[in-house]
Amino acid sequence: MSYSEKASRYAESLMLGEPALLKELREVTARELRHDDMLSGPVVGGLLNMLIRISGARTVLEVGTFTGYATLWMAMALPSDGLVVTCESNEKYAEIARRFFSRFQAGQGQVGDGCTGRIGSRPSPGPAGDKSMRQGDAAGIQLLMGPALNAPLPDRIDFVFLDADKEHYPEYYQLIKPLLAPGGLMVIDNAFWGGEVWGAGSGTGDREVCKGTAATGHKAQAIDRLNQAIARDPDVENVVLTVRDGLHLVRKIR
């Protein structure tokens, strides 16, 4: 087992508190699709959840629902009047997502329900109580079928999770950036694309990443173009995290 694999396992072992509904969703995804490796996982899910809470976001856009694992992590971070708009093109994936979204909306997956530890736990409610903890007061989830490039998106977005249709990453960025509120966050998954963004997929092995190394494949090239464009964009500040397959965090500053 490599260092990165050991680090990932160690990190996940410390991420206590995955809600029971999300744990069940991971199991259902693995059983029905055998694509559970496409799930964001508890570490990324917990990070998205925390970022939304820290930022105070109320309107979230997700590009790429898959079976809704990350969607639910984000919805659980929102207040009861919050909304996640999520886009998916695969009906088979969406069917599973709808099942679990319905249960969440019915109060079966509220933050803290089935949790065994800290992740997703809200502070203790004050004297008036915390409505978001009550059954039936979950944040809204709107599932849109089809590419987000053609979807009716909200006029103002506080938080974005981009995780689908890699070839069109640059176009999604250009489409969504004007809708992102000042101070809003965008999290872009698969920023490394298995190392192909720096040419590791073309037989170069573990050679040192250096300027001028060519990305291989259409998806890797598109992701690399976006990474480079963000680095040069004066309207944002950014940081790239070496979590899983790379997370590019972008904050709009103007």
Sequence and secondary structure as in RCSB ss.txt:
>XXXX:A:sequence
MSYSEKASRYAESLMLGEPALLKELREVTARELRHDDMLSGPVVGGLLNMLIRISGARTVLEVGTFTGYATLWMA
MALPSDGLVVTCESNEKYAEIARRFFSRFQAGQGQVGDGCTGRIGSRPSPGPAGDKSMRQGDAAGIQLLMGPALN
APLPDRIDFVFLDADKEHYPEYYQLIKPLLAPGGLMVIDNAFWGGEVWGAGSGTGDREVCKGTAATGHKAQAIDR
LNQAIARDPDVENVVLTVRDGLHLVRKIR
>XXXX:A:secstr
  HHHHHHHHHHHH     HHHHHHHHHHHHHTS GGGS HHHHHHHHHHHHHHHT  EEEEE  TTSHHHHHHH
TTS TT EEEEEE  HHHHHHHHHHHHHHHTTTT TTTT  SSTT      TT  GGGSTT   EEEEEES GGG
S   SSEEEEEE S GGGHHHHHHHHGGGEEEEEEEEEE SSGGGGGGTGGGTTTT    TT    SHHHHHHHH
HHHHHHH TTEEEEEE STT EEEEEE  
